[in-house]
Amino acid sequence: MLEARQPTGIVTKNAVVLRDRDLLTPMAAKNLVHVFLSVTTLNGDLARQLEPRTASPEAKLKAIRELSAVGVPVGFMLAPIIPRLNDCEIPEILEACYQAGAQSANYLLLRLPHAVRPMFLQWLETKYPNSRPRVESLIKTTRSGALNDSQFGRRYVGEGDYAIALQNTFRIFSRRFGLHRRLTKLDSSQFRPPRAAAKQMWLF
């Protein structure tokens, strides 16, 4: 992608994106790359329960900090927001990511389509049995009484009083930390076809 000057957006849950710092840095200098990290919680115990195979909150913040330090535009997704589990962390997560160097933020409310639904409910019953009734109830208030809503756009943020409260909280604190703006549009004018290693010319 660097060779071809291909504009690239990367969304990841893992701090291993730092391994490509040597490629991302010159791409960023040419306005060719954005990196978004998914940050679900700053609570280490909750993170291990939610995402046992991905980077810790500390490692994600480190990735934001180190990429920002070399000029890579970094944003983050607070995703998913799960009622009663990480919704109270919205201001804290926004501030921590801002302090680490993030320039933009967005969020997604938990969605439970198809096979995800029974898996999540089983996980919730196993890990947080006392919270399950309230979590389910709050999810339903954002999904017209169901556990999922497939309507494009609405499915990402939900509806109803609780969903509006989340939107307002996120909006207030993202503006406070200047994270409500989009990252600079990437430059697509520099693209060039990659060169074949064997110097073979293109047929078409």
C-alpha positions as a LaTeX table, in Angstrom:
\begin{tabular}{lrrr}
\hline
Residue & $x$ (\AA) & $y$ (\AA) & $z$ (\AA) \\
\hline
Met1 & 0.00 & 0.00 & 0.00 \\
Leu2 & 2.89 & 2.35 & 0.69 \\
Glu3 & 4.46 & 1.52 & $-2.66$ \\
Ala4 & 1.17 & 2.06 & $-4.48$ \\
Arg5 & 0.34 & 5.22 & $-2.48$ \\
Gln6 & $-2.98$ & 3.58 & $-1.62$ \\
Pro7 & $-5.11$ & 5.52 & 0.90 \\
Thr8 & $-5.83$ & 3.15 & 3.76 \\
Gly9 & $-8.00$ & 3.08 & 6.86 \\
Ile10 & $-7.18$ & 0.53 & 9.54 \\
Val11 & $-9.62$ & $-0.47$ & 12.28 \\
Thr12 & $-8.24$ & $-2.88$ & 14.87 \\
Lys13 & $-8.73$ & $-4.18$ & 18.39 \\
Asn14 & $-5.07$ & $-5.00$ & 18.78 \\
Ala15 & $-1.91$ & $-3.08$ & 19.59 \\
Val16 & 0.12 & $-5.24$ & 17.18 \\
Val17 & $-0.61$ & $-2.52$ & 14.64 \\
Leu18 & 2.54 & $-0.94$ & 16.09 \\
Arg19 & 4.59 & $-3.58$ & 14.28 \\
Asp20 & 3.86 & $-1.72$ & 11.05 \\
Arg21 & 5.00 & 1.64 & 12.38 \\
Asp22 & 7.85 & 1.73 & 9.85 \\
Leu23 & 5.28 & 1.60 & 7.03 \\
Leu24 & 2.56 & 3.66 & 8.65 \\
Thr25 & 4.88 & 6.58 & 9.40 \\
Pro26 & 5.80 & 7.38 & 5.75 \\
Met27 & 2.20 & 6.71 & 4.70 \\
Ala28 & 1.01 & 9.25 & 7.27 \\
Ala29 & 3.56 & 11.77 & 6.00 \\
Lys30 & 1.88 & 11.48 & 2.59 \\
Asn31 & $-1.63$ & 11.68 & 4.12 \\
Leu32 & $-2.39$ & 8.08 & 3.14 \\
Val33 & $-3.43$ & 6.40 & 6.38 \\
His34 & $-5.70$ & 6.60 & 9.41 \\
Val35 & $-5.73$ & 4.11 & 12.28 \\
Phe36 & $-8.74$ & 3.53 & 14.51 \\
Leu37 & $-8.44$ & 1.38 & 17.61 \\
Ser38 & $-11.44$ & $-0.19$ & 19.30 \\
Val39 & $-11.42$ & 0.73 & 22.99 \\
Thr40 & $-14.18$ & $-0.99$ & 24.97 \\
Thr41 & $-13.14$ & $-0.35$ & 28.56 \\
Leu42 & $-10.28$ & 0.86 & 30.75 \\
Asn43 & $-11.10$ & $-1.76$ & 33.38 \\
Gly44 & $-8.53$ & $-4.55$ & 33.06 \\
Asp45 & $-10.76$ & $-7.18$ & 34.64 \\
Leu46 & $-13.70$ & $-6.36$ & 32.37 \\
Ala47 & $-11.40$ & $-6.25$ & 29.34 \\
Arg48 & $-10.16$ & $-9.76$ & 30.07 \\
Gln49 & $-13.76$ & $-10.97$ & 30.27 \\
Leu50 & $-14.93$ & $-9.17$ & 27.13 \\
Glu51 & $-11.87$ & $-9.52$ & 24.89 \\
Pro52 & $-9.58$ & $-12.20$ & 26.28 \\
Arg53 & $-7.59$ & $-12.56$ & 23.05 \\
Thr54 & $-6.86$ & $-8.94$ & 22.32 \\
Ala55 & $-4.70$ & $-6.15$ & 23.71 \\
Ser56 & $-5.17$ & $-4.78$ & 27.21 \\
Pro57 & $-6.53$ & $-1.25$ & 27.70 \\
Glu58 & $-3.04$ & $-0.08$ & 28.61 \\
Ala59 & $-1.60$ & $-1.56$ & 25.41 \\
Lys60 & $-4.28$ & 0.12 & 23.30 \\
Leu61 & $-3.56$ & 3.49 & 24.85 \\
Lys62 & 0.14 & 2.90 & 24.27 \\
Ala63 & $-0.57$ & 2.17 & 20.60 \\
Ile64 & $-2.53$ & 5.41 & 20.28 \\
Arg65 & 0.27 & 7.31 & 22.00 \\
Glu66 & 3.10 & 5.85 & 19.94 \\
Leu67 & 1.35 & 6.13 & 16.59 \\
Ser68 & 0.38 & 9.72 & 17.34 \\
Ala69 & 3.97 & 10.49 & 18.30 \\
Val70 & 5.20 & 9.56 & 14.81 \\
Gly71 & 2.47 & 11.54 & 13.06 \\
Val72 & $-0.06$ & 8.82 & 12.30 \\
Pro73 & $-3.62$ & 10.20 & 12.65 \\
Val74 & $-5.36$ & 8.02 & 15.23 \\
Gly75 & $-8.98$ & 7.79 & 16.23 \\
Phe76 & $-10.86$ & 5.27 & 18.30 \\
Met77 & $-14.16$ & 3.49 & 18.48 \\
Leu78 & $-15.81$ & 3.05 & 21.86 \\
Ala79 & $-17.36$ & $-0.22$ & 20.83 \\
Pro80 & $-19.48$ & $-1.80$ & 21.85 \\
Ile81 & $-21.18$ & 0.15 & 24.61 \\
Ile82 & $-22.88$ & $-2.44$ & 26.80 \\
Pro83 & $-25.55$ & $-1.16$ & 29.20 \\
Arg84 & $-24.56$ & $-1.47$ & 32.86 \\
Leu85 & $-21.11$ & $-2.87$ & 32.01 \\
Asn86 & $-19.11$ & $-0.08$ & 30.38 \\
Asp87 & $-21.58$ & 2.76 & 29.73 \\
Cys88 & $-20.43$ & 4.60 & 32.86 \\
Glu89 & $-16.89$ & 4.74 & 31.44 \\
Ile90 & $-17.70$ & 6.97 & 28.45 \\
Pro91 & $-16.18$ & 10.20 & 29.88 \\
Glu92 & $-13.16$ & 8.38 & 31.29 \\
Ile93 & $-12.40$ & 6.53 & 28.03 \\
Leu94 & $-12.75$ & 9.70 & 25.96 \\
Glu95 & $-10.37$ & 11.58 & 28.24 \\
Ala96 & $-7.80$ & 8.77 & 28.36 \\
Cys97 & $-7.72$ & 8.39 & 24.58 \\
Tyr98 & $-7.51$ & 12.16 & 24.13 \\
Gln99 & $-4.59$ & 12.31 & 26.56 \\
Ala100 & $-2.91$ & 9.53 & 24.56 \\
Gly101 & $-3.18$ & 11.55 & 21.35 \\
Ala102 & $-6.40$ & 10.40 & 19.66 \\
Gln103 & $-7.90$ & 12.99 & 17.34 \\
Ser104 & $-11.36$ & 11.57 & 16.69 \\
Ala105 & $-13.88$ & 9.27 & 18.36 \\
Asn106 & $-17.08$ & 7.41 & 17.62 \\
Tyr107 & $-19.12$ & 4.76 & 19.35 \\
Leu108 & $-21.39$ & 1.80 & 18.66 \\
Leu109 & $-24.14$ & 0.49 & 20.89 \\
Leu110 & $-24.11$ & $-3.26$ & 21.41 \\
Arg111 & $-25.83$ & $-5.21$ & 18.62 \\
Leu112 & $-26.99$ & $-8.82$ & 18.96 \\
Pro113 & $-27.79$ & $-10.15$ & 15.48 \\
His114 & $-28.30$ & $-13.83$ & 14.66 \\
Ala115 & $-25.76$ & $-16.18$ & 16.27 \\
Val116 & $-24.24$ & $-13.37$ & 18.35 \\
Arg117 & $-27.36$ & $-13.15$ & 20.54 \\
Pro118 & $-27.26$ & $-16.58$ & 22.24 \\
Met119 & $-23.47$ & $-16.39$ & 22.58 \\
Phe120 & $-23.63$ & $-13.02$ & 24.32 \\
Leu121 & $-26.50$ & $-14.02$ & 26.61 \\
Gln122 & $-24.68$ & $-17.19$ & 27.63 \\
Trp123 & $-21.52$ & $-15.20$ & 28.29 \\
Leu124 & $-23.51$ & $-12.69$ & 30.33 \\
Glu125 & $-25.15$ & $-15.42$ & 32.38 \\
Thr126 & $-21.77$ & $-17.03$ & 33.05 \\
Lys127 & $-19.75$ & $-13.90$ & 33.83 \\
Tyr128 & $-22.32$ & $-11.43$ & 35.19 \\
Pro129 & $-25.45$ & $-13.38$ & 36.20 \\
Asn130 & $-26.65$ & $-10.70$ & 38.62 \\
Ser131 & $-26.48$ & $-8.04$ & 35.92 \\
Arg132 & $-28.12$ & $-10.03$ & 33.13 \\
Pro133 & $-31.77$ & $-8.98$ & 33.76 \\
Arg134 & $-30.91$ & $-5.27$ & 33.85 \\
Val135 & $-28.55$ & $-5.48$ & 30.87 \\
Glu136 & $-31.18$ & $-7.27$ & 28.77 \\
Ser137 & $-33.87$ & $-4.81$ & 29.85 \\
Leu138 & $-31.80$ & $-1.78$ & 28.88 \\
Ile139 & $-30.86$ & $-3.30$ & 25.52 \\
Lys140 & $-34.55$ & $-3.85$ & 24.78 \\
Thr141 & $-35.36$ & $-0.22$ & 25.58 \\
Thr142 & $-32.98$ & 0.78 & 22.77 \\
Arg143 & $-34.31$ & $-1.79$ & 20.28 \\
Ser144 & $-38.08$ & $-1.30$ & 20.43 \\
Gly145 & $-38.48$ & $-4.16$ & 22.89 \\
Ala146 & $-36.21$ & $-6.57$ & 21.01 \\
Leu147 & $-32.57$ & $-7.49$ & 21.48 \\
Asn148 & $-31.56$ & $-6.38$ & 17.99 \\
Asp149 & $-32.54$ & $-3.88$ & 15.32 \\
Ser150 & $-31.21$ & $-4.28$ & 11.78 \\
Gln151 & $-32.31$ & $-0.85$ & 10.54 \\
Phe152 & $-29.27$ & 0.82 & 8.99 \\
Gly153 & $-28.05$ & 3.81 & 10.98 \\
Arg154 & $-30.42$ & 3.26 & 13.91 \\
Arg155 & $-28.83$ & $-0.09$ & 14.70 \\
Tyr156 & $-25.57$ & 1.61 & 15.63 \\
Val157 & $-26.97$ & 3.99 & 18.26 \\
Gly158 & $-30.41$ & 2.64 & 19.20 \\
Glu159 & $-33.45$ & 4.69 & 20.16 \\
Gly160 & $-35.40$ & 5.65 & 23.28 \\
Asp161 & $-34.49$ & 7.57 & 26.42 \\
Tyr162 & $-31.50$ & 5.46 & 27.42 \\
Ala163 & $-29.99$ & 5.58 & 23.91 \\
Ile164 & $-30.50$ & 9.35 & 23.80 \\
Ala165 & $-28.78$ & 9.70 & 27.18 \\
Leu166 & $-25.78$ & 7.77 & 25.82 \\
Gln167 & $-25.68$ & 9.95 & 22.71 \\
Asn168 & $-25.78$ & 13.12 & 24.77 \\
Thr169 & $-23.07$ & 11.93 & 27.16 \\
Phe170 & $-20.83$ & 10.93 & 24.27 \\
Arg171 & $-21.49$ & 14.18 & 22.42 \\
Ile172 & $-20.78$ & 16.40 & 25.43 \\
Phe173 & $-17.49$ & 14.75 & 26.37 \\
Ser174 & $-16.26$ & 14.18 & 22.82 \\
Arg175 & $-16.71$ & 17.91 & 22.20 \\
Arg176 & $-15.01$ & 18.74 & 25.49 \\
Phe177 & $-11.91$ & 16.89 & 24.34 \\
Gly178 & $-12.14$ & 17.91 & 20.68 \\
Leu179 & $-12.81$ & 14.38 & 19.52 \\
His180 & $-16.03$ & 15.12 & 17.64 \\
Arg181 & $-14.26$ & 16.04 & 14.40 \\
Arg182 & $-13.49$ & 13.65 & 11.58 \\
Leu183 & $-9.89$ & 12.88 & 10.70 \\
Thr184 & $-8.49$ & 14.70 & 7.67 \\
Lys185 & $-9.62$ & 13.21 & 4.38 \\
Leu186 & $-6.99$ & 10.93 & 2.87 \\
Asp187 & $-5.32$ & 11.83 & $-0.42$ \\
Ser188 & $-6.29$ & 9.53 & $-3.29$ \\
Ser189 & $-4.48$ & 11.53 & $-5.97$ \\
Gln190 & $-1.11$ & 9.86 & $-5.40$ \\
Phe191 & $-2.11$ & 6.30 & $-6.34$ \\
Arg192 & 0.18 & 4.45 & $-8.73$ \\
Pro193 & 0.07 & 0.77 & $-9.77$ \\
Pro194 & 2.54 & $-1.38$ & $-7.84$ \\
Arg195 & 5.57 & $-2.63$ & $-9.71$ \\
Ala196 & 5.95 & $-6.35$ & $-10.29$ \\
Ala197 & 8.99 & $-7.83$ & $-8.54$ \\
Ala198 & 10.03 & $-9.70$ & $-11.71$ \\
Lys199 & 9.82 & $-6.51$ & $-13.81$ \\
Gln200 & 7.14 & $-8.17$ & $-15.91$ \\
Met201 & 5.12 & $-5.60$ & $-17.84$ \\
Trp202 & 1.36 & $-5.43$ & $-17.43$ \\
Leu203 & $-0.72$ & $-7.11$ & $-20.13$ \\
Phe204 & $-3.61$ & $-4.64$ & $-19.75$ \\
\hline
\end{tabular}
